[in-house]
Amino acid sequence: MYNKVEICGVNTSKLKTLTEAQKIDLLNKAKAGNQKAREDMINGNLRLVLSVMQSFSNRGENPDDLFQVGCIGLIKAVDNFDTTKEVRFSTYAVPMIIGELRRYLRDNNTIRVSRSLRDLAYKALQAKEHLSTSLSREPTIDEIAKHIDCKKEDVINALEAIVEPISLYEPVYSDSGDSIYVLDQIRDTVNTTDNWLNDIAISEAVKKLGERERKILALRFFKGRTQTEVADEIGISQAQVSRLEKNALDKIKKQIT
């Protein structure tokens, strides 16, 4: 899908490529107000957008939409690149394109996140990039929170809120056609085989009890009634309820052991 010839009406097989010298020349002319040079610079770097799009090929998004969003990042890079810096244009443009694509994917997430939470997350990500440059290492959550004057817990919640959910059927490893999915890595320690087999056994044992015994157990363990309340409801003594309850439980235990 991401290798098709035409995206957004653009024949990708005929896209131009520019040398670094040509890029600098076009950028300088564009800075001086030459719109033709600006257009040529954008058109000459569309292959860069296609290359970055490959990293997002497993998101299930329409390639035409991603290409358009990536082009917005490219245009921002063209308009803001400083030719006096000793940096290759692609080095500057790639993070801009990636940032625009990530922003698009977050905003179009199927799980709705409040605007304030999303804004805080973007603010934290910007702080993270700034601190990574100044500290020459990955900043901690505490450092990010302090930088934006926010609580650590709020930063954690905001960053977690914008993480795109992963499908249980997302492959995490493939070998000779056999894939391991996220679902295969999840363990349920509550609903185990032993637990649901016990549930079935108990259910079958309860069915073999008398009607009065079943009612007593239902009132005691499902509705939380006391033995006195059960006695009043079914018209027998509390001592009888206690005896019937004990006998019913003993019958169930014998059935499942």
C-alpha positions as CSV (number, residue, x, y, z in Angstrom):
1,M,0.0,0.0,0.0
2,Y,2.8,2.4,0.9
3,N,4.8,1.5,-2.3
4,K,2.0,2.3,-4.8
5,V,3.0,4.5,-7.6
6,E,0.4,7.3,-7.1
7,I,-0.4,9.0,-3.8
8,C,-2.6,12.1,-3.6
9,G,-2.3,12.3,-7.4
10,V,1.5,12.4,-7.2
11,N,3.4,9.9,-9.3
12,T,6.0,8.8,-6.8
13,S,8.1,7.1,-9.4
14,K,8.8,10.5,-11.0
15,L,9.7,12.5,-7.9
16,K,12.8,14.6,-8.2
17,T,15.8,14.4,-5.9
18,L,18.1,17.4,-5.0
19,T,21.7,17.6,-4.1
20,E,22.6,19.4,-0.8
21,A,24.0,22.3,-2.8
22,Q,20.7,22.6,-4.8
23,K,18.7,22.5,-1.5
24,I,20.7,25.3,0.0
25,D,20.4,27.4,-3.1
26,L,16.6,26.9,-3.2
27,L,16.2,27.6,0.5
28,N,18.2,30.9,0.3
29,K,16.0,32.0,-2.7
30,A,12.8,30.9,-0.8
31,K,13.9,33.0,2.2
32,A,14.3,35.9,-0.1
33,G,10.6,35.5,-1.2
34,N,11.0,33.4,-4.3
35,Q,7.8,31.3,-4.3
36,K,9.0,29.2,-7.3
37,A,12.1,28.2,-5.3
38,R,10.0,27.3,-2.3
39,E,7.8,25.1,-4.4
40,D,10.8,23.4,-6.1
41,M,12.3,22.8,-2.6
42,I,9.1,21.1,-1.4
43,N,8.6,19.0,-4.6
44,G,12.3,18.0,-4.5
45,N,11.9,16.5,-1.0
46,L,8.7,14.6,-1.3
47,R,10.7,11.4,-1.3
48,L,11.7,12.2,2.2
49,V,8.0,12.2,3.3
50,L,7.5,8.8,1.6
51,S,10.5,7.5,3.5
52,V,9.3,8.7,6.9
53,M,5.8,7.2,6.2
54,Q,7.3,3.7,6.1
55,S,7.6,4.0,9.9
56,F,3.9,4.3,10.2
57,S,2.9,1.6,7.8
58,N,1.4,-0.6,10.5
59,R,-1.1,1.9,11.8
60,G,-3.9,1.1,9.4
61,E,-4.1,4.7,8.2
62,N,-4.8,5.8,4.6
63,P,-1.5,6.5,2.9
64,D,-2.9,9.5,1.1
65,D,-3.9,11.1,4.5
66,L,-0.4,10.4,5.9
67,F,1.3,11.8,2.9
68,Q,-0.6,15.0,3.1
69,V,0.1,15.3,6.8
70,G,3.8,14.5,6.2
71,C,3.9,17.3,3.6
72,I,2.7,19.8,6.2
73,G,5.8,18.8,8.3
74,L,8.0,19.2,5.2
75,I,6.6,22.6,4.4
76,K,7.2,23.7,8.0
77,A,10.8,22.5,7.8
78,V,11.3,24.4,4.5
79,D,9.9,27.6,6.0
80,N,11.9,27.4,9.2
81,F,15.2,25.9,8.3
82,D,18.2,28.1,9.1
83,T,20.7,27.8,6.2
84,T,23.5,29.4,8.4
85,K,23.6,26.3,10.6
86,E,25.9,23.5,9.6
87,V,23.1,20.9,9.5
88,R,21.8,18.9,6.6
89,F,18.2,19.8,5.7
90,S,17.0,16.1,6.0
91,T,18.4,16.0,9.6
92,Y,16.1,18.9,10.4
93,A,13.1,17.9,8.3
94,V,12.7,14.3,9.4
95,P,11.8,15.1,13.0
96,M,9.4,17.8,11.8
97,I,7.7,15.3,9.5
98,I,7.6,12.6,12.2
99,G,6.2,15.1,14.7
100,E,3.4,16.1,12.4
101,L,2.5,12.5,11.7
102,R,2.5,11.6,15.4
103,R,0.3,14.6,16.2
104,Y,-2.1,13.6,13.5
105,L,-2.3,10.0,14.8
106,R,-2.8,11.2,18.4
107,D,-5.6,13.6,17.5
108,N,-7.3,10.9,15.5
109,N,-7.0,8.3,18.1
110,T,-10.3,6.3,18.5
111,I,-10.0,6.9,22.3
112,R,-11.0,10.4,23.0
113,V,-8.6,12.4,25.2
114,S,-9.6,15.7,26.7
115,R,-8.1,18.8,25.2
116,S,-6.4,19.9,28.4
117,L,-4.8,16.5,28.9
118,R,-3.6,16.4,25.3
119,D,-2.1,19.9,25.6
120,L,-0.3,18.9,28.7
121,A,1.1,15.8,27.0
122,Y,2.4,17.9,24.0
123,K,3.9,20.4,26.5
124,A,5.7,17.6,28.3
125,L,7.0,16.1,25.0
126,Q,8.3,19.5,23.9
127,A,10.0,19.8,27.3
128,K,11.4,16.3,26.9
129,E,13.0,17.3,23.5
130,H,14.4,20.5,25.0
131,L,15.9,18.8,28.0
132,S,17.3,15.9,25.9
133,T,19.3,18.5,23.9
134,S,20.5,20.5,26.9
135,L,21.3,17.5,29.2
136,S,22.6,15.2,26.4
137,R,20.5,12.4,27.8
138,E,16.9,11.3,28.3
139,P,15.3,13.4,31.0
140,T,13.4,11.9,33.9
141,I,9.7,12.4,34.5
142,D,10.6,14.5,37.6
143,E,12.8,16.8,35.5
144,I,10.1,17.2,32.9
145,A,7.5,18.0,35.5
146,K,9.8,20.5,37.1
147,H,10.6,22.1,33.8
148,I,6.9,22.7,33.0
149,D,6.0,23.5,36.6
150,C,3.5,20.6,36.9
151,K,2.9,17.6,39.2
152,K,4.7,14.4,38.3
153,E,1.5,12.4,38.5
154,D,-0.2,14.8,36.0
155,V,2.6,14.4,33.5
156,I,2.5,10.6,33.7
157,N,-1.3,10.6,33.2
158,A,-1.1,12.9,30.3
159,L,1.7,11.0,28.5
160,E,-0.1,7.7,29.1
161,A,-3.4,9.1,27.8
162,I,-2.0,9.8,24.3
163,V,-0.3,6.5,23.8
164,E,-2.0,4.7,21.0
165,P,-3.7,1.5,22.1
166,I,-2.2,-1.7,20.7
167,S,-4.3,-4.5,19.2
168,L,-4.2,-7.9,21.0
169,Y,-3.6,-9.3,17.6
170,E,-0.5,-7.1,16.9
171,P,2.4,-9.4,16.0
172,V,5.4,-9.0,18.3
173,Y,7.6,-11.7,16.6
174,S,7.5,-13.7,13.4
175,D,9.6,-16.7,12.4
176,S,9.0,-18.8,9.3
177,G,5.4,-17.6,9.0
178,D,4.5,-18.4,12.7
179,S,3.7,-15.2,14.5
180,I,3.5,-14.5,18.2
181,Y,0.9,-11.9,19.1
182,V,0.3,-9.6,22.0
183,L,-2.6,-11.8,23.1
184,D,-0.1,-14.7,23.4
185,Q,1.9,-12.8,26.0
186,I,-1.0,-12.0,28.3
187,R,-1.6,-14.2,31.3
188,D,-4.9,-14.3,33.2
189,T,-4.2,-15.3,36.8
190,V,-7.9,-15.0,37.8
191,N,-9.9,-16.8,35.2
192,T,-7.8,-19.9,35.1
193,T,-8.9,-23.3,33.9
194,D,-9.0,-24.6,37.5
195,N,-11.2,-21.7,38.5
196,W,-13.9,-22.0,35.8
197,L,-13.9,-25.8,36.2
198,N,-14.6,-25.3,39.9
199,D,-17.4,-22.8,39.0
200,I,-19.0,-25.4,36.8
201,A,-18.7,-28.2,39.4
202,I,-20.2,-25.9,42.1
203,S,-23.1,-25.0,39.8
204,E,-23.9,-28.6,39.0
205,A,-23.7,-29.5,42.7
206,V,-26.1,-26.7,43.6
207,K,-28.6,-28.0,41.1
208,K,-28.8,-31.3,43.0
209,L,-29.9,-29.6,46.2
210,G,-33.4,-29.4,47.4
211,E,-35.4,-26.2,46.6
212,R,-35.3,-25.0,50.2
213,E,-31.5,-25.5,50.4
214,R,-31.0,-23.6,47.2
215,K,-33.1,-20.7,48.4
216,I,-31.2,-20.6,51.7
217,L,-27.8,-20.5,50.0
218,A,-29.1,-17.8,47.5
219,L,-30.4,-15.6,50.3
220,R,-27.2,-16.1,52.5
221,F,-24.4,-15.8,49.9
222,F,-25.9,-13.9,47.0
223,K,-28.1,-11.4,48.8
224,G,-26.1,-11.2,52.0
225,R,-29.0,-12.0,54.4
226,T,-28.3,-13.1,58.0
227,Q,-29.6,-16.5,59.2
228,T,-32.3,-14.7,61.3
229,E,-33.5,-12.7,58.2
230,V,-33.6,-15.9,56.1
231,A,-35.5,-17.7,58.9
232,D,-38.1,-14.9,59.0
233,E,-38.5,-14.9,55.2
234,I,-39.0,-18.7,54.7
235,G,-40.9,-19.2,58.0
236,I,-38.6,-21.5,60.0
237,S,-36.3,-21.1,63.0
238,Q,-32.8,-19.7,62.8
239,A,-31.4,-23.1,64.1
240,Q,-33.1,-24.9,61.2
241,V,-31.6,-22.4,58.7
242,S,-28.1,-23.0,60.3
243,R,-28.6,-26.8,60.0
244,L,-29.9,-26.7,56.5
245,E,-27.2,-24.4,55.3
246,K,-24.4,-26.6,56.8
247,N,-25.9,-29.7,55.2
248,A,-26.2,-28.0,51.8
249,L,-22.5,-26.9,52.0
250,D,-21.4,-30.4,53.0
251,K,-23.3,-31.9,50.0
252,I,-21.6,-29.4,47.6
253,K,-18.1,-30.2,49.1
254,K,-18.7,-33.9,48.5
255,Q,-19.8,-33.3,44.9
256,I,-16.6,-31.3,44.0
257,T,-14.0,-33.3,45.9
